[in-house]
Amino acid sequence: MTRIRSEKGFTLVELLVVMPMLVILLGGLTLTLVNMMRANNQTQEETTLQAQARAAINTLATDVREAFVGDGTDPVLTATATSITSRGTAATSTPSDT
């Protein structure tokens, strides 16, 4: 007996097995993409805030360096990341653990 119809294509059972697998795979890829986009947005926001803070600190440092004592000397003796020492006073700030 010879077969008349073509054997090309997928059977219904094959499609019913593969379709849920593809749905799960695409769902996982979509979830990964959404999480990556959220992480990217958060990183961009943090970068913007750091740039603004850096600009504010630079402006403050410039203003302090340009302060006039009266005799023409520089009021700032030393400045580090956590302290500023000026003539006659010392101010130290440390990051709070809150």
Order of alpha helices (4+ residues) and beta strands (2+ residues): alpha-beta-beta-beta
